[in-house]
Amino acid sequence: MSQDRTSGDKTFAVQGGSSRRSGIRIMGRLIGLVKPLLPVMILAIVLGTVGYLCAIFLTILAGYGLMHILMEPVMEALGLSLASSGAGMLLRMEPQTLFIVLVVMAVMRGILHYGEQYCNHFIAFKLLAIIRHKVFAALRKLCPAKLEGRDKGNLISVITSDIELLEVFYAHTISPIAIAVLTSLVMILFLGRISPVAAILALAGYLVVGAVIPLFFGSRGADKGMEFRNGFGNLNSFILDSLRGLDETIQYRQGEKRRIEMAERSDQLGEVQKGLNRLEASQRSVTNLMILLFSFAMLFLMIALRQAGSVDLTGMLVGTIAMMGSFGPVTALASLSNNLNQTLASGERVLSILEEEPKVEEVNGAENISFTDAEADNVDFAYEEEQILKDYSIRIPKGKVVGIHGASGSGKSTLLKLLMRFWDVQGGQVKISGRDVRGINTLDLRELESYVTQETVLFHDSIANNIAIGKTGAAREEIMEAAKKASIHDFIMTLPKGYDTEVGELGDTLSGGEKQRIGIARAFLHDAPFLLLDEPTSNLDSLNEGIILKSLKEGKGDKTVLLVSHRKSTMNLADVVYEMDNGRIS
């Protein structure tokens, strides 16, 4: 068969299940992409850590200062010292000096937080641009063997919303994890100076709030997050199909049916979102409860240590305030997992594209060649289990127009795709100038061939730019000359803006014949010696067919042309015609 084939599953392996990567592996791969911006990331971590320490010690010093002002006269009257311990001596300072330090730390906290956020978002948006380039490059390598027939809406969702969601990871995940670890380590050491038991309690609190709770709820919501991202992509596909088929929907009165189905899909997606929201609310409640419990635990511990004489009054106060005020970094870390399920699901979908192996590997470094002829030599080819070509051979001599006539589905289009090396054969050889296409530089092969497909894809741009796709940096004169060869120049000149006329989305403002002639103009502009034409007149009336055949005959020059069609009238252009029947030439 020759049309609408795929050579693999139509969706990337991103569904829930055992084949999925763990969250740690996904995060590791995403963090690896930060390497070009590592100095900026280190700066963000340093600024964030110092900023959080400013906020924590701002609270500690303020509490100590308040107690110093209110209680020192009472303590002195009783003959007691407010700050006899090491921690107390560390914090003792005059009220005026303390006030200045508090103001400085408050200002520094704001400046450092701004610097951290600036660095994080600089990294995020730079990396999003890099990832988009990487994804597009990956899609180009995968196309068409791995992408033909794939769900375009899901691919659009990956390229747009999934990559955009990674901003949360790069701006609000990587540095907060490092900041939480470093800040917690500093606070454990600080509390350890007051009491080793207090340090152990703090360590337990930080681990529970910053690691145990996020990992527990993250594992519960991982599949839900992937289900939501896949559902979102499927909804995008449905909407895209509905918009493209709007005329048919109206004509056959299917509007209400499509509306109901869209509402059902939206409701299903909403239910998944509600599940994620409930999970987020549960996690937030458990996190707040644990913070409260550990804060009270530290208070009771400090009271017990005070009664046992292990710490003084200042140590008791400082230890309690330090514990209560130091949960900020790990709380931020715990809050990450609320959105992290969707972020990791998006990361999995993006990484699945970046790591997908192409069916056809590009060739570089081989010796350049010039075109002399083309042939298929005892070729076998199948899409999965469906055999298309079997022991198939044909030779296309230089300068000739070779026609292949056959019914739809007989393998004609497949032959052209094999000559373009969109797929590799399973048996035999496809040769250009006597060399197997698998040994020809991919770039050279593209330069030697021009391929006009059954459906010409036009971009939402001007006619000139659509034709100019055939040659990078083409001058307007070259574009016009190619249009003349394709017999489309006179029509273009009748348009109000001529070559600057916008063609609309998918070229909807043009007829099938006009779009086909723009496709042929691209091929003429590309000026390759070997021209492949796949059903160039299949959707046209006899008048437009005659115009296109005339333009091909007059514009081909000394090019070699392989013309495939199920129409006998199209074969009038050919020097020699072969009949194809289920992958065999007769």
C-alpha positions as CSV (number, residue, x, y, z in Angstrom):
1,M,0.0,0.0,0.0
2,S,1.2,3.5,-0.6
3,Q,-0.5,6.0,1.6
4,D,-1.0,6.9,5.2
5,R,1.4,4.4,6.6
6,T,3.2,4.3,9.9
7,S,6.1,2.2,11.1
8,G,5.6,2.1,14.8
9,D,3.3,3.0,17.6
10,K,1.5,6.3,17.1
11,T,2.3,7.6,20.6
12,F,5.6,7.8,22.5
13,A,6.0,5.5,25.4
14,V,4.9,7.9,28.0
15,Q,1.9,6.1,29.4
16,G,1.8,5.0,33.0
17,G,3.2,1.7,34.0
18,S,6.5,-0.1,34.6
19,S,8.1,1.1,31.4
20,R,8.1,4.7,32.7
21,R,11.2,6.2,34.2
22,S,11.2,7.0,37.9
23,G,10.9,10.7,39.0
24,I,14.5,10.7,40.2
25,R,15.7,9.5,36.7
26,I,13.6,12.1,35.0
27,M,14.9,14.9,37.3
28,G,18.5,13.6,36.7
29,R,18.1,13.9,32.9
30,L,16.5,17.3,33.1
31,I,19.2,18.6,35.5
32,G,21.8,17.4,33.0
33,L,20.5,19.9,30.5
34,V,21.6,22.7,32.9
35,K,25.3,22.1,32.3
36,P,25.8,25.1,29.9
37,L,24.3,27.4,32.6
38,L,25.9,25.8,35.6
39,P,27.7,28.9,36.9
40,V,24.4,30.8,37.0
41,M,22.7,27.9,38.8
42,I,25.5,27.9,41.4
43,L,25.0,31.7,41.9
44,A,21.3,31.2,42.4
45,I,21.9,28.5,45.0
46,V,24.3,30.7,46.9
47,L,22.0,33.7,46.8
48,G,19.0,31.6,47.9
49,T,20.8,29.9,50.7
50,V,22.2,33.2,52.2
51,G,18.8,34.8,51.7
52,Y,17.0,32.1,53.7
53,L,19.6,32.3,56.4
54,C,19.0,36.0,56.6
55,A,15.3,35.4,57.0
56,I,15.8,32.7,59.7
57,F,18.3,34.6,61.8
58,L,16.2,37.7,61.4
59,T,13.6,35.9,63.4
60,I,16.1,34.5,65.9
61,L,17.7,37.9,66.5
62,A,14.3,39.6,66.7
63,G,13.1,37.1,69.3
64,Y,16.3,37.4,71.3
65,G,16.2,41.2,71.1
66,L,12.6,41.2,72.4
67,M,13.5,39.0,75.3
68,H,16.6,41.0,76.0
69,I,14.5,44.2,76.3
70,L,11.6,42.7,78.3
71,M,13.3,40.2,80.6
72,E,16.9,41.4,81.3
73,P,15.8,43.8,84.0
74,V,13.9,41.0,85.8
75,M,16.8,38.6,85.4
76,E,19.3,41.1,86.7
77,A,17.1,41.8,89.7
78,L,17.1,38.1,90.4
79,G,20.9,37.9,90.0
80,L,20.6,35.7,86.9
81,S,22.4,36.0,83.5
82,L,20.3,36.0,80.4
83,A,23.2,34.8,78.2
84,S,25.6,32.7,80.0
85,S,25.9,29.9,77.3
86,G,27.8,29.9,74.1
87,A,24.8,30.6,72.1
88,G,23.8,33.5,74.3
89,M,27.2,35.0,74.1
90,L,27.1,34.6,70.3
91,L,23.8,36.6,70.1
92,R,24.5,39.3,72.8
93,M,24.8,42.8,71.4
94,E,23.5,46.3,72.2
95,P,19.9,47.1,71.2
96,Q,21.0,49.8,68.8
97,T,23.4,47.4,67.1
98,L,20.8,44.7,67.0
99,F,18.3,47.0,65.3
100,I,20.8,47.9,62.6
101,V,21.6,44.3,62.0
102,L,17.9,43.4,61.7
103,V,17.4,46.2,59.2
104,V,20.4,45.1,57.1
105,M,19.3,41.5,57.2
106,A,15.8,42.4,56.1
107,V,17.0,44.4,53.2
108,M,19.5,41.8,52.2
109,R,16.8,39.1,52.3
110,G,14.8,41.0,49.7
111,I,17.9,41.7,47.5
112,L,19.1,38.1,47.7
113,H,15.7,36.6,47.0
114,Y,15.4,38.8,43.9
115,G,18.8,37.8,42.7
116,E,18.0,34.1,43.2
117,Q,14.7,34.4,41.3
118,Y,16.3,36.4,38.5
119,C,19.1,33.8,38.1
120,N,16.5,30.9,38.2
121,H,14.2,32.5,35.6
122,F,17.2,33.4,33.4
123,I,18.2,29.7,33.4
124,A,14.6,28.5,32.9
125,F,13.8,30.6,29.8
126,K,17.3,30.0,28.3
127,L,16.8,26.3,28.8
128,L,13.3,26.3,27.4
129,A,14.6,27.8,24.2
130,I,17.4,25.3,24.1
131,I,15.0,22.4,24.7
132,R,12.6,23.6,22.0
133,H,15.5,23.6,19.5
134,K,16.5,20.1,20.7
135,V,12.9,18.8,20.4
136,F,12.4,20.3,16.9
137,A,15.8,18.8,15.8
138,A,14.7,15.4,17.2
139,L,11.4,15.6,15.4
140,R,13.2,16.4,12.2
141,K,15.4,13.3,12.6
142,L,12.4,11.1,13.5
143,C,10.4,12.3,10.5
144,P,8.8,10.8,8.6
145,A,9.3,7.1,9.5
146,K,8.6,7.6,13.2
147,L,6.1,10.5,12.9
148,E,3.8,9.7,10.0
149,G,0.3,9.1,11.3
150,R,1.3,10.3,14.8
151,D,-1.2,12.3,16.9
152,K,-0.3,15.9,15.9
153,G,-2.3,17.4,18.7
154,N,-0.2,15.5,21.3
155,L,3.0,16.6,19.5
156,I,1.9,20.2,19.6
157,S,1.1,19.8,23.3
158,V,4.6,18.5,24.0
159,I,6.3,21.3,22.0
160,T,4.2,24.0,23.7
161,S,2.6,23.4,27.0
162,D,4.8,20.5,28.2
163,I,8.0,22.4,27.5
164,E,6.5,25.5,29.1
165,L,5.7,23.6,32.2
166,L,9.4,22.7,32.6
167,E,9.9,26.3,33.6
168,V,8.5,25.3,37.0
169,F,11.3,22.7,37.3
170,Y,14.2,24.9,36.2
171,A,13.0,28.1,38.0
172,H,11.4,26.6,41.1
173,T,12.8,23.1,41.7
174,I,16.5,22.6,41.1
175,S,17.9,25.5,43.2
176,P,15.2,25.1,46.0
177,I,16.4,21.5,46.5
178,A,20.0,22.6,46.9
179,I,19.0,25.6,49.0
180,A,16.9,23.4,51.3
181,V,19.8,21.0,51.8
182,L,22.4,23.6,52.5
183,T,20.2,25.8,54.7
184,S,19.1,22.8,56.7
185,L,22.7,21.7,57.1
186,V,23.7,25.1,58.5
187,M,20.7,25.1,60.9
188,I,21.5,21.6,62.1
189,L,25.1,22.7,62.9
190,F,23.8,25.8,64.6
191,L,21.3,23.9,66.8
192,G,24.0,21.4,67.5
193,R,26.0,24.1,69.3
194,I,23.0,24.4,71.6
195,S,22.3,20.7,72.0
196,P,23.1,17.6,69.9
197,V,19.6,16.3,70.7
198,A,18.1,19.4,69.2
199,A,20.2,18.9,66.1
200,I,18.9,15.3,65.7
201,L,15.3,16.5,66.2
202,A,15.8,19.2,63.5
203,L,17.3,16.7,61.1
204,A,14.3,14.4,61.6
205,G,11.9,17.3,61.0
206,Y,13.7,18.5,57.8
207,L,13.8,15.0,56.4
208,V,10.1,14.3,57.1
209,V,8.9,17.7,55.7
210,G,11.3,18.0,52.9
211,A,11.7,14.4,51.7
212,V,9.4,11.8,53.2
213,I,6.1,13.7,52.6
214,P,7.0,14.9,49.0
215,L,8.2,11.4,48.0
216,F,5.1,9.7,49.5
217,F,2.6,12.0,47.8
218,G,4.7,12.2,44.7
219,S,4.5,8.5,44.2
220,R,0.8,8.5,44.7
221,G,0.3,11.2,42.1
222,A,2.8,10.2,39.4
223,D,0.3,8.3,37.3
224,K,-2.3,10.9,37.8
225,G,0.1,13.6,36.5
226,M,0.9,11.5,33.4
227,E,-2.8,10.8,32.9
228,F,-3.5,14.5,33.0
229,R,-0.8,15.5,30.5
230,N,-1.8,12.7,28.1
231,G,-5.4,13.7,28.4
232,F,-4.6,17.3,27.8
233,G,-2.7,16.4,24.7
234,N,-5.6,14.2,23.4
235,L,-8.0,17.1,24.0
236,N,-5.7,19.3,22.0
237,S,-5.8,16.8,19.2
238,F,-9.6,16.6,19.3
239,I,-9.9,20.4,19.2
240,L,-7.4,20.6,16.3
241,D,-9.4,18.0,14.3
242,S,-12.6,19.7,15.1
243,L,-11.3,23.1,13.8
244,R,-9.9,21.6,10.6
245,G,-13.2,19.7,9.9
246,L,-15.5,22.5,10.8
247,D,-17.0,22.8,7.4
248,E,-17.8,19.1,7.3
249,T,-19.2,19.2,10.8
250,I,-21.6,21.9,9.8
251,Q,-22.6,20.3,6.6
252,Y,-23.5,16.9,8.2
253,R,-25.0,18.5,11.3
254,Q,-22.5,16.9,13.7
255,G,-21.9,20.1,15.6
256,E,-23.9,19.0,18.7
257,K,-22.3,15.6,18.7
258,R,-18.8,17.2,18.6
259,R,-19.8,19.7,21.3
260,I,-21.0,16.9,23.6
261,E,-17.9,14.9,23.1
262,M,-15.7,17.9,23.7
263,A,-17.6,18.5,27.0
264,E,-17.2,14.9,28.0
265,R,-13.4,15.0,27.4
266,S,-13.2,18.3,29.3
267,D,-15.1,16.8,32.2
268,Q,-12.9,13.7,32.3
269,L,-9.8,16.0,32.3
270,G,-11.4,18.0,35.0
271,E,-11.9,14.9,37.2
272,V,-8.3,14.1,36.9
273,Q,-7.4,17.6,37.8
274,K,-9.7,17.4,40.9
275,G,-7.9,14.3,42.0
276,L,-4.5,16.1,41.7
277,N,-6.0,19.0,43.6
278,R,-7.2,16.7,46.4
279,L,-3.8,15.2,46.6
280,E,-2.2,18.6,46.8
281,A,-4.6,19.7,49.6
282,S,-3.8,16.5,51.5
283,Q,-0.1,17.0,51.2
284,R,-0.3,20.6,52.3
285,S,-2.4,19.6,55.4
286,V,0.1,16.9,56.4
287,T,3.0,19.2,55.8
288,N,1.6,21.9,58.0
289,L,0.7,19.3,60.7
290,M,4.3,18.0,60.7
291,I,5.7,21.5,61.0
292,L,3.5,22.2,63.9
293,L,4.3,18.9,65.6
294,F,8.1,19.3,65.2
295,S,7.9,22.9,66.4
296,F,6.1,21.8,69.6
297,A,8.5,18.9,69.9
298,M,11.5,21.3,69.9
299,L,9.7,23.5,72.4
300,F,9.1,20.6,74.8
301,L,12.7,19.4,74.3
302,M,14.1,22.8,75.1
303,I,12.0,23.0,78.2
304,A,13.2,19.6,79.3
305,L,16.8,20.4,78.6
306,R,16.4,23.7,80.5
307,Q,15.1,21.9,83.5
308,A,17.9,19.4,83.3
309,G,20.4,22.3,83.2
310,S,21.7,21.4,79.7
311,V,20.8,24.7,78.2
312,D,20.2,28.2,79.6
313,L,17.2,30.4,79.0
314,T,18.7,31.9,75.9
315,G,19.5,28.5,74.4
316,M,15.9,27.4,75.1
317,L,14.5,30.5,73.4
318,V,16.9,30.5,70.5
319,G,16.6,26.7,69.8
320,T,12.8,26.9,69.7
321,I,12.7,30.0,67.5
322,A,15.4,28.6,65.2
323,M,13.4,25.4,64.7
324,M,10.1,27.2,64.1
325,G,11.6,29.7,61.7
326,S,13.8,27.3,59.7
327,F,11.1,25.2,57.9
328,G,10.9,27.8,55.0
329,P,13.3,26.0,52.6
330,V,11.9,22.5,53.2
331,T,8.3,23.8,53.1
332,A,9.1,25.3,49.7
333,L,10.5,21.9,48.7
334,A,7.4,20.1,50.0
335,S,5.2,22.5,47.9
336,L,7.1,21.6,44.8
337,S,5.6,18.1,44.6
338,N,2.1,19.7,44.2
339,N,3.0,20.6,40.7
340,L,5.9,18.3,40.3
341,N,3.8,15.3,39.2
342,Q,2.6,17.2,36.1
343,T,6.1,18.7,35.6
344,L,7.8,15.3,35.7
345,A,5.1,13.9,33.4
346,S,5.8,16.7,31.0
347,G,9.5,16.0,31.4
348,E,8.9,12.3,30.6
349,R,7.1,13.2,27.4
350,V,9.8,15.7,26.3
351,L,12.6,13.2,27.1
352,S,10.7,10.5,25.2
353,I,11.0,12.5,22.1
354,L,14.6,13.6,22.7
355,E,15.7,9.9,23.3
356,E,13.5,8.3,20.6
357,E,15.8,6.5,18.1
358,P,15.0,7.3,14.5
359,K,14.2,4.5,12.1
360,V,16.6,6.0,9.5
361,E,19.9,7.3,10.7
362,E,21.4,10.3,8.8
363,V,24.6,9.8,7.0
364,N,27.5,12.2,7.1
365,G,31.1,12.1,5.9
366,A,30.6,10.0,2.8
367,E,32.0,11.0,-0.6
368,N,29.9,13.5,-2.6
369,I,28.2,12.2,-5.8
370,S,26.5,13.7,-8.8
371,F,23.2,12.3,-10.3
372,T,23.5,9.8,-13.1
373,D,20.5,7.5,-12.6
374,A,18.3,5.8,-10.0
375,E,17.1,2.3,-9.5
376,A,15.5,-0.2,-7.1
377,D,17.2,-3.5,-7.1
378,N,15.1,-6.5,-5.8
379,V,13.6,-4.4,-3.1
380,D,11.5,-5.8,-0.3
381,F,9.7,-3.5,2.0
382,A,6.9,-3.8,4.6
383,Y,5.1,-1.6,7.1
384,E,5.3,-3.7,10.2
385,E,3.6,-7.0,9.1
386,E,2.1,-5.7,5.8
387,Q,4.3,-6.4,2.8
388,I,4.2,-3.6,0.3
389,L,7.1,-4.2,-2.2
390,K,8.4,-7.7,-2.9
391,D,11.5,-8.4,-5.1
392,Y,10.8,-5.1,-6.8
393,S,13.2,-3.7,-9.4
394,I,13.1,-0.6,-11.7
395,R,15.7,1.6,-13.3
396,I,15.2,5.4,-14.0
397,P,17.7,6.6,-16.6
398,K,19.0,10.1,-16.6
399,G,17.0,12.8,-18.5
400,K,13.9,10.6,-19.0
401,V,10.4,10.9,-17.7
402,V,9.5,7.5,-16.2
403,G,5.8,6.9,-15.3
404,I,4.5,4.4,-12.9
405,H,0.8,3.7,-13.2
406,G,-1.3,1.7,-10.8
407,A,-4.3,1.7,-8.5
408,S,-4.2,3.4,-5.1
409,G,-2.5,1.3,-2.6
410,S,-0.2,-0.6,-5.0
411,G,3.0,0.8,-3.6
412,K,3.8,3.7,-5.8
413,S,4.2,6.3,-3.1
414,T,6.2,3.9,-1.0
415,L,8.7,3.7,-3.8
416,L,9.2,7.5,-3.9
417,K,9.7,7.5,-0.1
418,L,12.3,4.8,-0.4
419,L,14.1,6.8,-3.0
420,M,14.0,9.8,-0.6
421,R,15.2,7.4,2.1
422,F,12.4,8.3,4.4
423,W,12.5,4.5,5.2
424,D,15.2,1.9,4.7
425,V,14.4,-1.2,2.7
426,Q,14.3,-4.6,4.4
427,G,15.8,-6.4,1.4
428,G,17.6,-5.4,-1.8
429,Q,18.9,-1.9,-2.6
430,V,17.7,1.5,-3.6
431,K,20.5,3.2,-5.5
432,I,21.3,6.7,-6.7
433,S,24.1,7.0,-9.2
434,G,24.9,3.3,-8.6
435,R,25.4,3.8,-4.8
436,D,23.1,2.5,-2.1
437,V,21.2,5.5,-0.6
438,R,22.2,4.2,2.8
439,G,25.7,5.2,2.0
440,I,25.0,8.6,0.6
441,N,25.3,11.8,2.7
442,T,21.7,12.7,3.8
443,L,22.3,16.3,2.8
444,D,23.6,15.3,-0.6
445,L,20.6,13.1,-1.2
446,R,18.2,16.0,-0.4
447,E,20.2,18.2,-2.8
448,L,19.9,15.6,-5.6
449,E,16.1,15.1,-5.3
450,S,13.0,17.2,-5.3
451,Y,9.9,15.6,-4.0
452,V,6.3,16.8,-4.7
453,T,3.9,15.1,-2.5
454,Q,0.2,14.3,-3.1
455,E,-0.9,17.0,-0.7
456,T,1.1,20.2,-0.8
457,V,1.5,21.7,2.7
458,L,1.4,25.5,2.7
459,F,2.4,27.6,5.7
460,H,0.5,30.6,7.0
461,D,2.8,33.0,5.2
462,S,3.2,34.8,1.9
463,I,3.2,33.0,-1.5
464,A,6.8,34.1,-2.0
465,N,7.9,32.6,1.3
466,N,6.1,29.4,0.7
467,I,7.8,28.9,-2.6
468,A,11.2,30.1,-1.1
469,I,11.2,27.0,1.1
470,G,12.7,25.2,-1.9
471,K,15.9,27.2,-1.6
472,T,17.4,29.0,1.3
473,G,18.0,32.6,0.6
474,A,16.4,32.6,-2.8
475,A,16.0,36.0,-4.5
476,R,12.6,37.3,-5.6
477,E,13.7,36.9,-9.3
478,E,14.5,33.2,-8.7
479,I,11.1,32.7,-7.0
480,M,9.3,34.3,-9.9
481,E,11.2,32.2,-12.4
482,A,10.2,29.0,-10.6
483,A,6.6,30.2,-10.5
484,K,6.6,30.8,-14.2
485,K,7.9,27.3,-14.9
486,A,5.1,26.0,-12.7
487,S,2.5,28.1,-14.6
488,I,1.4,29.9,-11.4
489,H,3.1,33.3,-12.0
490,D,0.2,34.8,-14.0
491,F,-2.3,33.8,-11.3
492,I,-0.1,35.3,-8.5
493,M,0.1,38.6,-10.4
494,T,-3.7,38.9,-10.4
495,L,-3.7,38.9,-6.6
496,P,-3.9,42.3,-4.8
497,K,-0.5,41.9,-3.1
498,G,1.0,39.6,-5.7
499,Y,3.8,37.4,-4.2
500,D,3.2,39.0,-0.8
501,T,-0.3,37.6,-0.6
502,E,-0.9,35.5,2.5
503,V,-2.2,32.0,1.7
504,G,-4.0,31.5,5.0
505,E,-3.7,28.5,7.4
506,L,-2.9,25.4,5.4
507,G,-3.3,27.4,2.2
508,D,-7.1,27.4,2.6
509,T,-7.5,30.5,0.4
510,L,-6.1,28.7,-2.6
511,S,-7.6,25.9,-4.7
512,G,-6.1,22.4,-4.9
513,G,-4.6,23.1,-8.3
514,E,-3.0,26.4,-7.2
515,K,-1.5,24.7,-4.1
516,Q,-0.2,21.9,-6.3
517,R,1.5,24.3,-8.6
518,I,3.1,26.2,-5.7
519,G,4.5,22.8,-4.6
520,I,5.9,22.2,-8.1
521,A,7.3,25.8,-8.1
522,R,9.2,24.8,-4.9
523,A,10.6,21.8,-6.7
524,F,11.7,23.9,-9.7
525,L,13.3,26.5,-7.3
526,H,15.2,23.6,-5.6
527,D,16.5,22.8,-9.0
528,A,17.5,19.2,-8.2
529,P,18.4,16.9,-11.1
530,F,15.9,14.2,-10.0
531,L,12.3,15.2,-9.7
532,L,9.8,12.8,-7.9
533,L,6.1,13.5,-8.4
534,D,3.6,11.7,-6.3
535,E,0.1,11.9,-7.8
536,P,0.5,15.6,-8.9
537,T,-2.9,15.7,-10.5
538,S,-4.9,13.3,-8.4
539,N,-7.2,15.9,-6.9
540,L,-7.5,18.1,-10.0
541,D,-10.0,18.5,-12.8
542,S,-8.9,17.9,-16.4
543,L,-8.2,21.6,-17.0
544,N,-5.9,22.0,-14.0
545,E,-4.3,18.6,-14.8
546,G,-3.5,19.9,-18.3
547,I,-2.0,23.1,-16.9
548,I,0.3,21.2,-14.5
549,L,1.4,18.6,-17.1
550,K,2.2,21.4,-19.5
551,S,4.2,23.3,-16.9
552,L,6.1,20.1,-16.0
553,K,6.9,19.3,-19.7
554,E,8.1,22.9,-20.4
555,G,9.9,23.4,-17.1
556,K,11.7,20.1,-16.5
557,G,14.6,20.9,-18.8
558,D,17.2,18.1,-18.5
559,K,15.9,16.8,-15.2
560,T,15.1,13.2,-14.6
561,V,11.4,12.7,-13.6
562,L,9.7,9.8,-11.8
563,L,6.0,10.3,-12.1
564,V,3.5,8.1,-10.3
565,S,-0.2,8.3,-10.7
566,H,-3.4,6.2,-10.8
567,R,-4.6,8.3,-13.7
568,K,-3.8,7.1,-17.2
569,S,-4.1,10.7,-18.6
570,T,-1.2,11.8,-16.4
571,M,1.0,9.2,-18.0
572,N,0.9,11.2,-21.3
573,L,3.9,13.1,-20.0
574,A,6.1,10.0,-19.6
575,D,8.6,8.6,-22.0
576,V,8.1,5.1,-20.7
577,V,5.3,3.8,-18.5
578,Y,5.3,0.9,-16.1
579,E,2.3,-0.7,-14.6
580,M,2.4,-1.5,-10.8
581,D,0.2,-4.2,-9.3
582,N,0.6,-4.9,-5.6
583,G,4.3,-4.0,-5.4
584,R,5.3,-5.6,-8.7
585,I,6.2,-4.0,-12.1
586,S,4.6,-5.3,-15.3
